[in-house]
Structures are given as structure tokens and as C-alpha cells.
Amino acid sequence: MEISLSIFLFVYLIYIAVFLFFSFFNIYHMVRYGFSSPLAYVLTVGYIALTILALFVTYYYIAQIDWDYPLDIFDSRQLYFD
């Protein structure tokens, strides 16, 4: 049974979309209610910087993969013993 690697890419993109959705609300609440101390500015900028860094690093590695390559889950040749 073979499946395409692109299925994993779509699952990852859904994960990124959910992460960015929650990050938007997280940053909104930090900006709206959390800027009462200088540490809040540092944490907000650090959170945004680390998120952008993580997205660039994952893009760098994901761009190198051939997503049309089939992944063989069950090798039918190994199911029967000689």
C-alpha cells in the first residue's frame, strides 16, 4: 500500500494554520492586556521572533523534500515468507 508524502505536508499545514490562529489571539491578548511591564515587551518580541525562526527553519527543510514520492507502508513482498 502506497501513499503520497504530500499527505503529511497537508497535515503539517493544518497544524501551522491552527498554531497561527491561536498565536494571533495570544499576541492580541499580550498587546491588549499585558504591556504593564518591560518584561512583557521582551516576551512578546521573543515569542514572535521564535515563531518566525521556527517557520523559516521548517520551510528550509520542507523545501528539500520531493513530496510526490510514494511512501510504501506495507511491502507486499515481505508479507509472504519463502
Biopython code that builds the backbone (N, CA, C, O; Angstrom):
import numpy as np
from Bio.PDB.StructureBuilder import StructureBuilder

atoms = [
    (1, "MET", "N", (0.849, -1.177, 0.000)),
    (1, "MET", "CA", (0.000, 0.000, 0.000)),
    (1, "MET", "C", (0.891, 1.236, 0.000)),
    (1, "MET", "O", (1.778, 1.374, 0.842)),
    (2, "GLU", "N", (0.652, 2.112, -0.931)),
    (2, "GLU", "CA", (1.462, 3.319, -1.051)),
    (2, "GLU", "C", (0.596, 4.559, -0.857)),
    (2, "GLU", "O", (-0.537, 4.635, -1.334)),
    (3, "ILE", "N", (1.158, 5.516, -0.150)),
    (3, "ILE", "CA", (0.517, 6.823, -0.028)),
    (3, "ILE", "C", (1.551, 7.876, -0.394)),
    (3, "ILE", "O", (2.756, 7.634, -0.320)),
    (4, "SER", "N", (1.073, 9.031, -0.784)),
    (4, "SER", "CA", (1.976, 10.109, -1.166)),
    (4, "SER", "C", (2.443, 10.859, 0.081)),
    (4, "SER", "O", (1.698, 10.998, 1.052)),
    (5, "LEU", "N", (3.679, 11.336, 0.040)),
    (5, "LEU", "CA", (4.206, 12.113, 1.165)),
    (5, "LEU", "C", (3.486, 13.441, 1.330)),
    (5, "LEU", "O", (3.546, 14.052, 2.397)),
    (6, "SER", "N", (2.811, 13.889, 0.289)),
    (6, "SER", "CA", (2.125, 15.178, 0.373)),
    (6, "SER", "C", (1.010, 15.183, 1.411)),
    (6, "SER", "O", (0.608, 16.251, 1.872)),
    (7, "ILE", "N", (0.507, 14.025, 1.783)),
    (7, "ILE", "CA", (-0.491, 13.951, 2.855)),
    (7, "ILE", "C", (0.090, 14.483, 4.148)),
    (7, "ILE", "O", (-0.599, 15.187, 4.886)),
    (8, "PHE", "N", (1.331, 14.168, 4.437)),
    (8, "PHE", "CA", (1.982, 14.673, 5.647)),
    (8, "PHE", "C", (2.190, 16.188, 5.574)),
    (8, "PHE", "O", (2.143, 16.879, 6.592)),
    (9, "LEU", "N", (2.420, 16.692, 4.368)),
    (9, "LEU", "CA", (2.555, 18.136, 4.193)),
    (9, "LEU", "C", (1.236, 18.843, 4.495)),
    (9, "LEU", "O", (1.232, 19.892, 5.139)),
    (10, "PHE", "N", (0.131, 18.285, 4.041)),
    (10, "PHE", "CA", (-1.169, 18.890, 4.327)),
    (10, "PHE", "C", (-1.495, 18.842, 5.817)),
    (10, "PHE", "O", (-2.055, 19.796, 6.358)),
    (11, "VAL", "N", (-1.155, 17.757, 6.475)),
    (11, "VAL", "CA", (-1.365, 17.665, 7.923)),
    (11, "VAL", "C", (-0.517, 18.720, 8.632)),
    (11, "VAL", "O", (-0.987, 19.365, 9.570)),
    (12, "TYR", "N", (0.707, 18.898, 8.196)),
    (12, "TYR", "CA", (1.576, 19.911, 8.787)),
    (12, "TYR", "C", (1.031, 21.322, 8.538)),
    (12, "TYR", "O", (1.072, 22.164, 9.435)),
    (13, "LEU", "N", (0.527, 21.583, 7.343)),
    (13, "LEU", "CA", (-0.037, 22.900, 7.039)),
    (13, "LEU", "C", (-1.281, 23.190, 7.879)),
    (13, "LEU", "O", (-1.498, 24.329, 8.291)),
    (14, "ILE", "N", (-2.087, 22.178, 8.133)),
    (14, "ILE", "CA", (-3.235, 22.365, 9.026)),
    (14, "ILE", "C", (-2.755, 22.681, 10.432)),
    (14, "ILE", "O", (-3.317, 23.551, 11.098)),
    (15, "TYR", "N", (-1.726, 21.985, 10.890)),
    (15, "TYR", "CA", (-1.157, 22.269, 12.209)),
    (15, "TYR", "C", (-0.642, 23.708, 12.274)),
    (15, "TYR", "O", (-0.881, 24.399, 13.265)),
    (16, "ILE", "N", (0.046, 24.161, 11.256)),
    (16, "ILE", "CA", (0.568, 25.530, 11.225)),
    (16, "ILE", "C", (-0.573, 26.540, 11.225)),
    (16, "ILE", "O", (-0.488, 27.570, 11.895)),
    (17, "ALA", "N", (-1.639, 26.255, 10.482)),
    (17, "ALA", "CA", (-2.781, 27.170, 10.458)),
    (17, "ALA", "C", (-3.423, 27.283, 11.841)),
    (17, "ALA", "O", (-3.764, 28.384, 12.274)),
    (18, "VAL", "N", (-3.588, 26.173, 12.529)),
    (18, "VAL", "CA", (-4.154, 26.198, 13.884)),
    (18, "VAL", "C", (-3.208, 26.926, 14.831)),
    (18, "VAL", "O", (-3.653, 27.709, 15.670)),
    (19, "PHE", "N", (-1.917, 26.676, 14.707)),
    (19, "PHE", "CA", (-0.933, 27.347, 15.554)),
    (19, "PHE", "C", (-0.972, 28.864, 15.347)),
    (19, "PHE", "O", (-0.947, 29.623, 16.316)),
    (20, "LEU", "N", (-1.032, 29.306, 14.093)),
    (20, "LEU", "CA", (-1.081, 30.742, 13.813)),
    (20, "LEU", "C", (-2.397, 31.361, 14.275)),
    (20, "LEU", "O", (-2.420, 32.514, 14.705)),
    (21, "PHE", "N", (-3.480, 30.616, 14.192)),
    (21, "PHE", "CA", (-4.771, 31.099, 14.681)),
    (21, "PHE", "C", (-4.701, 31.373, 16.187)),
    (21, "PHE", "O", (-5.116, 32.437, 16.647)),
    (22, "PHE", "N", (-4.176, 30.413, 16.950)),
    (22, "PHE", "CA", (-4.055, 30.606, 18.392)),
    (22, "PHE", "C", (-2.988, 31.643, 18.736)),
    (22, "PHE", "O", (-3.120, 32.365, 19.724)),
    (23, "SER", "N", (-1.939, 31.721, 17.931)),
    (23, "SER", "CA", (-0.906, 32.728, 18.178)),
    (23, "SER", "C", (-1.444, 34.141, 17.981)),
    (23, "SER", "O", (-1.064, 35.060, 18.706)),
    (24, "PHE", "N", (-2.330, 34.313, 17.000)),
    (24, "PHE", "CA", (-2.930, 35.618, 16.788)),
    (24, "PHE", "C", (-3.656, 36.092, 18.047)),
    (24, "PHE", "O", (-3.479, 37.230, 18.481)),
    (25, "PHE", "N", (-4.467, 35.219, 18.625)),
    (25, "PHE", "CA", (-5.185, 35.600, 19.841)),
    (25, "PHE", "C", (-4.248, 35.754, 21.028)),
    (25, "PHE", "O", (-4.471, 36.600, 21.893)),
    (26, "ASN", "N", (-3.215, 34.950, 21.071)),
    (26, "ASN", "CA", (-2.228, 35.069, 22.144)),
    (26, "ASN", "C", (-1.518, 36.425, 22.073)),
    (26, "ASN", "O", (-1.386, 37.110, 23.087)),
    (27, "ILE", "N", (-1.069, 36.806, 20.897)),
    (27, "ILE", "CA", (-0.383, 38.093, 20.730)),
    (27, "ILE", "C", (-1.353, 39.248, 20.982)),
    (27, "ILE", "O", (-0.978, 40.255, 21.582)),
    (28, "TYR", "N", (-2.594, 39.103, 20.526)),
    (28, "TYR", "CA", (-3.585, 40.144, 20.776)),
    (28, "TYR", "C", (-3.774, 40.372, 22.278)),
    (28, "TYR", "O", (-3.815, 41.517, 22.730)),
    (29, "HIS", "N", (-3.887, 39.301, 23.042)),
    (29, "HIS", "CA", (-4.078, 39.449, 24.483)),
    (29, "HIS", "C", (-2.820, 39.981, 25.169)),
    (29, "HIS", "O", (-2.919, 40.731, 26.140)),
    (30, "MET", "N", (-1.658, 39.608, 24.685)),
    (30, "MET", "CA", (-0.435, 40.154, 25.268)),
    (30, "MET", "C", (-0.326, 41.649, 24.990)),
    (30, "MET", "O", (0.090, 42.410, 25.864)),
    (31, "VAL", "N", (-0.695, 42.081, 23.785)),
    (31, "VAL", "CA", (-0.622, 43.503, 23.443)),
    (31, "VAL", "C", (-1.710, 44.283, 24.173)),
    (31, "VAL", "O", (-1.458, 45.378, 24.676)),
    (32, "ARG", "N", (-2.889, 43.739, 24.231)),
    (32, "ARG", "CA", (-4.030, 44.466, 24.803)),
    (32, "ARG", "C", (-3.958, 44.554, 26.326)),
    (32, "ARG", "O", (-4.237, 45.608, 26.896)),
    (33, "TYR", "N", (-3.587, 43.461, 26.987)),
    (33, "TYR", "CA", (-3.671, 43.424, 28.443)),
    (33, "TYR", "C", (-2.332, 43.221, 29.149)),
    (33, "TYR", "O", (-2.280, 43.316, 30.375)),
    (34, "GLY", "N", (-1.274, 42.950, 28.438)),
    (34, "GLY", "CA", (-0.056, 42.533, 29.107)),
    (34, "GLY", "C", (1.078, 43.528, 29.141)),
    (34, "GLY", "O", (2.107, 43.241, 29.751)),
    (35, "PHE", "N", (0.944, 44.682, 28.518)),
    (35, "PHE", "CA", (2.069, 45.609, 28.466)),
    (35, "PHE", "C", (2.125, 46.513, 29.693)),
    (35, "PHE", "O", (2.174, 47.736, 29.566)),
    (36, "SER", "N", (2.118, 45.927, 30.848)),
    (36, "SER", "CA", (2.244, 46.710, 32.072)),
    (36, "SER", "C", (3.671, 46.702, 32.594)),
    (36, "SER", "O", (3.994, 47.438, 33.527)),
    (37, "SER", "N", (4.523, 45.883, 32.008)),
    (37, "SER", "CA", (5.919, 45.825, 32.447)),
    (37, "SER", "C", (6.831, 45.673, 31.235)),
    (37, "SER", "O", (6.384, 45.229, 30.177)),
    (38, "PRO", "N", (8.105, 46.037, 31.378)),
    (38, "PRO", "CA", (9.049, 45.876, 30.258)),
    (38, "PRO", "C", (9.277, 44.409, 29.889)),
    (38, "PRO", "O", (9.610, 44.103, 28.744)),
    (39, "LEU", "N", (9.103, 43.520, 30.835)),
    (39, "LEU", "CA", (9.279, 42.094, 30.542)),
    (39, "LEU", "C", (8.235, 41.607, 29.535)),
    (39, "LEU", "O", (8.519, 40.716, 28.733)),
    (40, "ALA", "N", (7.059, 42.171, 29.571)),
    (40, "ALA", "CA", (6.014, 41.782, 28.624)),
    (40, "ALA", "C", (6.417, 42.124, 27.192)),
    (40, "ALA", "O", (6.128, 41.359, 26.271)),
    (41, "TYR", "N", (7.077, 43.257, 26.993)),
    (41, "TYR", "CA", (7.576, 43.608, 25.653)),
    (41, "TYR", "C", (8.601, 42.591, 25.180)),
    (41, "TYR", "O", (8.564, 42.152, 24.030)),
    (42, "VAL", "N", (9.505, 42.222, 26.055)),
    (42, "VAL", "CA", (10.552, 41.253, 25.701)),
    (42, "VAL", "C", (9.938, 39.896, 25.361)),
    (42, "VAL", "O", (10.331, 39.258, 24.385)),
    (43, "LEU", "N", (8.982, 39.462, 26.163)),
    (43, "LEU", "CA", (8.355, 38.166, 25.907)),
    (43, "LEU", "C", (7.553, 38.171, 24.609)),
    (43, "LEU", "O", (7.556, 37.181, 23.878)),
    (44, "THR", "N", (6.875, 39.261, 24.318)),
    (44, "THR", "CA", (6.100, 39.339, 23.081)),
    (44, "THR", "C", (7.006, 39.321, 21.857)),
    (44, "THR", "O", (6.750, 38.588, 20.902)),
    (45, "VAL", "N", (8.056, 40.119, 21.882)),
    (45, "VAL", "CA", (9.002, 40.144, 20.763)),
    (45, "VAL", "C", (9.722, 38.805, 20.636)),
    (45, "VAL", "O", (9.955, 38.332, 19.524)),
    (46, "GLY", "N", (10.076, 38.192, 21.766)),
    (46, "GLY", "CA", (10.725, 36.883, 21.737)),
    (46, "GLY", "C", (9.820, 35.803, 21.168)),
    (46, "GLY", "O", (10.264, 34.954, 20.395)),
    (47, "TYR", "N", (8.558, 35.838, 21.550)),
    (47, "TYR", "CA", (7.592, 34.860, 21.031)),
    (47, "TYR", "C", (7.444, 35.002, 19.515)),
    (47, "TYR", "O", (7.449, 34.004, 18.793)),
    (48, "ILE", "N", (7.314, 36.235, 19.036)),
    (48, "ILE", "CA", (7.175, 36.469, 17.599)),
    (48, "ILE", "C", (8.458, 36.071, 16.862)),
    (48, "ILE", "O", (8.396, 35.463, 15.793)),
    (49, "ALA", "N", (9.611, 36.411, 17.428)),
    (49, "ALA", "CA", (10.887, 36.075, 16.781)),
    (49, "ALA", "C", (11.099, 34.564, 16.708)),
    (49, "ALA", "O", (11.521, 34.049, 15.673)),
    (50, "LEU", "N", (10.812, 33.861, 17.784)),
    (50, "LEU", "CA", (10.982, 32.401, 17.771)),
    (50, "LEU", "C", (9.985, 31.719, 16.834)),
    (50, "LEU", "O", (10.315, 30.714, 16.204)),
    (51, "THR", "N", (8.786, 32.252, 16.742)),
    (51, "THR", "CA", (7.806, 31.693, 15.812)),
    (51, "THR", "C", (8.260, 31.873, 14.372)),
    (51, "THR", "O", (8.182, 30.940, 13.573)),
    (52, "ILE", "N", (8.732, 33.063, 14.041)),
    (52, "ILE", "CA", (9.219, 33.313, 12.679)),
    (52, "ILE", "C", (10.448, 32.454, 12.373)),
    (52, "ILE", "O", (10.569, 31.914, 11.273)),
    (53, "LEU", "N", (11.352, 32.326, 13.332)),
    (53, "LEU", "CA", (12.532, 31.477, 13.147)),
    (53, "LEU", "C", (12.137, 30.023, 12.915)),
    (53, "LEU", "O", (12.691, 29.361, 12.037)),
    (54, "ALA", "N", (11.192, 29.529, 13.690)),
    (54, "ALA", "CA", (10.736, 28.145, 13.527)),
    (54, "ALA", "C", (10.085, 27.930, 12.166)),
    (54, "ALA", "O", (10.277, 26.886, 11.544)),
    (55, "LEU", "N", (9.318, 28.909, 11.702)),
    (55, "LEU", "CA", (8.697, 28.788, 10.382)),
    (55, "LEU", "C", (9.735, 28.787, 9.259)),
    (55, "LEU", "O", (9.602, 28.032, 8.296)),
    (56, "PHE", "N", (10.764, 29.624, 9.373)),
    (56, "PHE", "CA", (11.815, 29.637, 8.349)),
    (56, "PHE", "C", (12.635, 28.347, 8.357)),
    (56, "PHE", "O", (12.988, 27.831, 7.297)),
    (57, "VAL", "N", (12.935, 27.832, 9.537)),
    (57, "VAL", "CA", (13.711, 26.587, 9.618)),
    (57, "VAL", "C", (12.916, 25.424, 9.036)),
    (57, "VAL", "O", (13.458, 24.620, 8.277)),
    (58, "THR", "N", (11.636, 25.331, 9.386)),
    (58, "THR", "CA", (10.842, 24.235, 8.831)),
    (58, "THR", "C", (10.661, 24.392, 7.324)),
    (58, "THR", "O", (10.643, 23.396, 6.600)),
    (59, "TYR", "N", (10.527, 25.628, 6.840)),
    (59, "TYR", "CA", (10.437, 25.829, 5.393)),
    (59, "TYR", "C", (11.716, 25.373, 4.703)),
    (59, "TYR", "O", (11.663, 24.760, 3.637)),
    (60, "TYR", "N", (12.859, 25.669, 5.303)),
    (60, "TYR", "CA", (14.141, 25.277, 4.712)),
    (60, "TYR", "C", (14.212, 23.756, 4.532)),
    (60, "TYR", "O", (14.647, 23.272, 3.487)),
    (61, "TYR", "N", (13.786, 23.013, 5.546)),
    (61, "TYR", "CA", (13.849, 21.556, 5.450)),
    (61, "TYR", "C", (12.725, 20.982, 4.584)),
    (61, "TYR", "O", (12.940, 20.007, 3.864)),
    (62, "ILE", "N", (11.555, 21.563, 4.643)),
    (62, "ILE", "CA", (10.429, 21.053, 3.858)),
    (62, "ILE", "C", (10.651, 21.288, 2.372)),
    (62, "ILE", "O", (10.226, 20.470, 1.556)),
    (63, "ALA", "N", (11.300, 22.376, 2.000)),
    (63, "ALA", "CA", (11.519, 22.685, 0.587)),
    (63, "ALA", "C", (12.455, 21.683, -0.088)),
    (63, "ALA", "O", (12.473, 21.600, -1.316)),
    (64, "GLN", "N", (13.221, 20.933, 0.674)),
    (64, "GLN", "CA", (14.184, 19.985, 0.107)),
    (64, "GLN", "C", (13.585, 18.607, -0.165)),
    (64, "GLN", "O", (14.264, 17.738, -0.713)),
    (65, "ILE", "N", (12.347, 18.400, 0.202)),
    (65, "ILE", "CA", (11.725, 17.074, 0.100)),
    (65, "ILE", "C", (10.921, 16.980, -1.193)),
    (65, "ILE", "O", (10.233, 17.926, -1.578)),
    (66, "ASP", "N", (11.015, 15.833, -1.856)),
    (66, "ASP", "CA", (10.181, 15.544, -3.019)),
    (66, "ASP", "C", (8.845, 15.005, -2.502)),
    (66, "ASP", "O", (8.759, 13.859, -2.063)),
    (67, "TRP", "N", (7.819, 15.832, -2.558)),
    (67, "TRP", "CA", (6.531, 15.488, -1.953)),
    (67, "TRP", "C", (5.702, 14.560, -2.822)),
    (67, "TRP", "O", (4.645, 14.105, -2.386)),
    (68, "ASP", "N", (6.144, 14.265, -4.036)),
    (68, "ASP", "CA", (5.429, 13.323, -4.899)),
    (68, "ASP", "C", (5.909, 11.889, -4.713)),
    (68, "ASP", "O", (5.349, 10.966, -5.303)),
    (69, "TYR", "N", (6.927, 11.698, -3.908)),
    (69, "TYR", "CA", (7.483, 10.365, -3.695)),
    (69, "TYR", "C", (6.483, 9.507, -2.928)),
    (69, "TYR", "O", (5.960, 9.946, -1.904)),
    (70, "PRO", "N", (6.210, 8.303, -3.397)),
    (70, "PRO", "CA", (5.267, 7.440, -2.677)),
    (70, "PRO", "C", (5.926, 6.781, -1.462)),
    (70, "PRO", "O", (7.096, 6.400, -1.498)),
    (71, "LEU", "N", (5.162, 6.662, -0.415)),
    (71, "LEU", "CA", (5.619, 6.008, 0.804)),
    (71, "LEU", "C", (4.967, 4.640, 0.865)),
    (71, "LEU", "O", (3.741, 4.527, 0.891)),
    (72, "ASP", "N", (5.792, 3.602, 0.888)),
    (72, "ASP", "CA", (5.285, 2.232, 0.917)),
    (72, "ASP", "C", (5.096, 1.818, 2.370)),
    (72, "ASP", "O", (6.071, 1.628, 3.098)),
    (73, "ILE", "N", (3.842, 1.678, 2.792)),
    (73, "ILE", "CA", (3.551, 1.339, 4.184)),
    (73, "ILE", "C", (3.715, -0.152, 4.426)),
    (73, "ILE", "O", (4.444, -0.567, 5.327)),
    (74, "PHE", "N", (3.042, -0.945, 3.629)),
    (74, "PHE", "CA", (3.138, -2.392, 3.754)),
    (74, "PHE", "C", (3.779, -2.936, 2.495)),
    (74, "PHE", "O", (3.188, -2.892, 1.416)),
    (75, "ASP", "N", (4.972, -3.442, 2.637)),
    (75, "ASP", "CA", (5.660, -4.014, 1.486)),
    (75, "ASP", "C", (5.080, -5.394, 1.234)),
    (75, "ASP", "O", (5.259, -6.301, 2.047)),
    (76, "SER", "N", (4.396, -5.559, 0.128)),
    (76, "SER", "CA", (3.706, -6.821, -0.162)),
    (76, "SER", "C", (4.671, -7.972, -0.381)),
    (76, "SER", "O", (4.273, -9.131, -0.262)),
    (77, "ARG", "N", (5.915, -7.689, -0.694)),
    (77, "ARG", "CA", (6.888, -8.768, -0.892)),
    (77, "ARG", "C", (7.285, -9.406, 0.424)),
    (77, "ARG", "O", (7.713, -10.560, 0.446)),
    (78, "GLN", "N", (7.150, -8.665, 1.541)),
    (78, "GLN", "CA", (7.572, -9.207, 2.838)),
    (78, "GLN", "C", (6.404, -9.861, 3.586)),
    (78, "GLN", "O", (6.608, -10.397, 4.675)),
    (79, "LEU", "N", (5.210, -9.833, 3.041)),
    (79, "LEU", "CA", (4.080, -10.442, 3.724)),
    (79, "LEU", "C", (4.097, -11.968, 3.639)),
    (79, "LEU", "O", (3.573, -12.653, 4.518)),
    (80, "TYR", "N", (4.690, -12.481, 2.595)),
    (80, "TYR", "CA", (4.743, -13.924, 2.408)),
    (80, "TYR", "C", (6.152, -14.410, 2.627)),
    (80, "TYR", "O", (7.111, -13.875, 2.072)),
    (81, "PHE", "N", (6.259, -15.417, 3.433)),
    (81, "PHE", "CA", (7.587, -15.976, 3.717)),
    (81, "PHE", "C", (7.901, -17.036, 2.680)),
    (81, "PHE", "O", (7.034, -17.827, 2.307)),
    (82, "ASP", "N", (9.122, -17.052, 2.222)),
    (82, "ASP", "CA", (9.539, -18.035, 1.199)),
    (82, "ASP", "C", (9.789, -19.381, 1.791)),
    (82, "ASP", "O", (10.145, -20.315, 1.073)),
]
sb = StructureBuilder()
sb.init_structure("model")
sb.init_model(0)
sb.init_chain("A")
sb.init_seg("    ")
for serial, (resi, resn, name, xyz) in enumerate(atoms, 1):
    if name == "N":
        sb.init_residue(resn, " ", resi, " ")
    sb.init_atom(name, np.array(xyz, "f"), 0.0, 1.0, " ", f" {name:<3s}", serial, name[0])
structure = sb.get_structure()
